[in-house]
Amino acid sequence: MKSKLLAFGLAGTVIAALCCVTPLLPIVLTALGLTGLIGAVYTDTVLLPVLAGFLLLTAVALWRLRRRGV
């Protein structure tokens, strides 16, 4: 990857999308011993804005790369 911002945005987007679609987040939180956070974090009011933020970050990174001509 030419841009660290693009790599960070894509990785965050994939992870957030997996947490929205699959039960990945409760499994990970249970494995880490943080089961009490499931009720606060595993809601659409938290996960969807995080996903939107990473999608926006990816779009900005792609726009900056295209503007540079890379």
Rosetta constraint file for C-alpha pairs under 8 A:
AtomPair CA 1 CA 6 HARMONIC 7.59 0.50
AtomPair CA 1 CA 7 HARMONIC 6.59 0.50
AtomPair CA 2 CA 6 HARMONIC 7.92 0.50
AtomPair CA 3 CA 7 HARMONIC 6.40 0.50
AtomPair CA 3 CA 61 HARMONIC 7.49 0.50
AtomPair CA 3 CA 65 HARMONIC 7.74 0.50
AtomPair CA 4 CA 8 HARMONIC 6.05 0.50
AtomPair CA 5 CA 9 HARMONIC 6.04 0.50
AtomPair CA 5 CA 57 HARMONIC 7.59 0.50
AtomPair CA 5 CA 58 HARMONIC 7.43 0.50
AtomPair CA 5 CA 61 HARMONIC 5.85 0.50
AtomPair CA 6 CA 10 HARMONIC 6.05 0.50
AtomPair CA 6 CA 57 HARMONIC 7.59 0.50
AtomPair CA 6 CA 58 HARMONIC 5.53 0.50
AtomPair CA 6 CA 61 HARMONIC 5.05 0.50
AtomPair CA 6 CA 62 HARMONIC 6.74 0.50
AtomPair CA 7 CA 11 HARMONIC 6.06 0.50
AtomPair CA 8 CA 12 HARMONIC 6.04 0.50
AtomPair CA 8 CA 58 HARMONIC 7.93 0.50
AtomPair CA 9 CA 13 HARMONIC 6.02 0.50
AtomPair CA 9 CA 54 HARMONIC 5.30 0.50
AtomPair CA 9 CA 55 HARMONIC 6.82 0.50
AtomPair CA 9 CA 57 HARMONIC 5.40 0.50
AtomPair CA 9 CA 58 HARMONIC 4.54 0.50
AtomPair CA 9 CA 61 HARMONIC 7.70 0.50
AtomPair CA 10 CA 14 HARMONIC 6.17 0.50
AtomPair CA 10 CA 54 HARMONIC 7.36 0.50
AtomPair CA 10 CA 55 HARMONIC 7.73 0.50
AtomPair CA 10 CA 58 HARMONIC 6.05 0.50
AtomPair CA 11 CA 15 HARMONIC 6.19 0.50
AtomPair CA 12 CA 16 HARMONIC 5.94 0.50
AtomPair CA 12 CA 51 HARMONIC 7.67 0.50
AtomPair CA 12 CA 54 HARMONIC 5.77 0.50
AtomPair CA 13 CA 17 HARMONIC 5.96 0.50
AtomPair CA 13 CA 51 HARMONIC 5.88 0.50
AtomPair CA 13 CA 54 HARMONIC 5.17 0.50
AtomPair CA 13 CA 55 HARMONIC 5.98 0.50
AtomPair CA 13 CA 58 HARMONIC 7.93 0.50
AtomPair CA 14 CA 18 HARMONIC 6.13 0.50
AtomPair CA 15 CA 19 HARMONIC 6.23 0.50
AtomPair CA 16 CA 20 HARMONIC 6.20 0.50
AtomPair CA 16 CA 47 HARMONIC 6.79 0.50
AtomPair CA 16 CA 50 HARMONIC 6.86 0.50
AtomPair CA 16 CA 51 HARMONIC 5.32 0.50
AtomPair CA 17 CA 21 HARMONIC 6.17 0.50
AtomPair CA 17 CA 51 HARMONIC 6.54 0.50
AtomPair CA 18 CA 22 HARMONIC 5.56 0.50
AtomPair CA 18 CA 24 HARMONIC 6.70 0.50
AtomPair CA 19 CA 23 HARMONIC 6.37 0.50
AtomPair CA 19 CA 24 HARMONIC 5.34 0.50
AtomPair CA 19 CA 25 HARMONIC 5.36 0.50
AtomPair CA 19 CA 47 HARMONIC 7.57 0.50
AtomPair CA 20 CA 44 HARMONIC 7.74 0.50
AtomPair CA 20 CA 47 HARMONIC 6.43 0.50
AtomPair CA 20 CA 48 HARMONIC 7.45 0.50
AtomPair CA 23 CA 27 HARMONIC 6.68 0.50
AtomPair CA 24 CA 28 HARMONIC 6.22 0.50
AtomPair CA 25 CA 29 HARMONIC 6.02 0.50
AtomPair CA 25 CA 38 HARMONIC 7.88 0.50
AtomPair CA 25 CA 42 HARMONIC 7.14 0.50
AtomPair CA 26 CA 30 HARMONIC 5.93 0.50
AtomPair CA 26 CA 35 HARMONIC 7.34 0.50
AtomPair CA 26 CA 38 HARMONIC 6.15 0.50
AtomPair CA 26 CA 42 HARMONIC 7.47 0.50
AtomPair CA 27 CA 31 HARMONIC 6.16 0.50
AtomPair CA 28 CA 32 HARMONIC 6.24 0.50
AtomPair CA 29 CA 33 HARMONIC 6.17 0.50
AtomPair CA 29 CA 34 HARMONIC 4.96 0.50
AtomPair CA 29 CA 35 HARMONIC 5.59 0.50
AtomPair CA 29 CA 37 HARMONIC 7.49 0.50
AtomPair CA 29 CA 38 HARMONIC 7.09 0.50
AtomPair CA 30 CA 34 HARMONIC 5.72 0.50
AtomPair CA 30 CA 35 HARMONIC 4.96 0.50
AtomPair CA 34 CA 38 HARMONIC 7.60 0.50
AtomPair CA 37 CA 41 HARMONIC 5.98 0.50
AtomPair CA 37 CA 42 HARMONIC 7.95 0.50
AtomPair CA 38 CA 42 HARMONIC 5.28 0.50
AtomPair CA 39 CA 43 HARMONIC 7.23 0.50
AtomPair CA 41 CA 46 HARMONIC 6.12 0.50
AtomPair CA 41 CA 47 HARMONIC 7.35 0.50
AtomPair CA 42 CA 46 HARMONIC 7.12 0.50
AtomPair CA 42 CA 47 HARMONIC 6.92 0.50
AtomPair CA 43 CA 47 HARMONIC 6.25 0.50
AtomPair CA 44 CA 48 HARMONIC 5.44 0.50
AtomPair CA 45 CA 49 HARMONIC 6.88 0.50
AtomPair CA 46 CA 50 HARMONIC 6.46 0.50
AtomPair CA 47 CA 51 HARMONIC 6.15 0.50
AtomPair CA 48 CA 52 HARMONIC 6.11 0.50
AtomPair CA 49 CA 53 HARMONIC 6.02 0.50
AtomPair CA 50 CA 54 HARMONIC 6.32 0.50
AtomPair CA 51 CA 55 HARMONIC 6.17 0.50
AtomPair CA 52 CA 56 HARMONIC 6.12 0.50
AtomPair CA 53 CA 57 HARMONIC 6.16 0.50
AtomPair CA 54 CA 58 HARMONIC 6.13 0.50
AtomPair CA 55 CA 59 HARMONIC 6.19 0.50
AtomPair CA 56 CA 60 HARMONIC 6.19 0.50
AtomPair CA 57 CA 61 HARMONIC 6.21 0.50
AtomPair CA 58 CA 62 HARMONIC 6.18 0.50
AtomPair CA 59 CA 63 HARMONIC 6.07 0.50
AtomPair CA 60 CA 64 HARMONIC 6.11 0.50
AtomPair CA 61 CA 65 HARMONIC 6.21 0.50
AtomPair CA 62 CA 66 HARMONIC 6.10 0.50
AtomPair CA 63 CA 67 HARMONIC 6.06 0.50
AtomPair CA 64 CA 68 HARMONIC 6.24 0.50
AtomPair CA 65 CA 69 HARMONIC 6.32 0.50
AtomPair CA 65 CA 70 HARMONIC 5.72 0.50
AtomPair CA 66 CA 70 HARMONIC 6.13 0.50
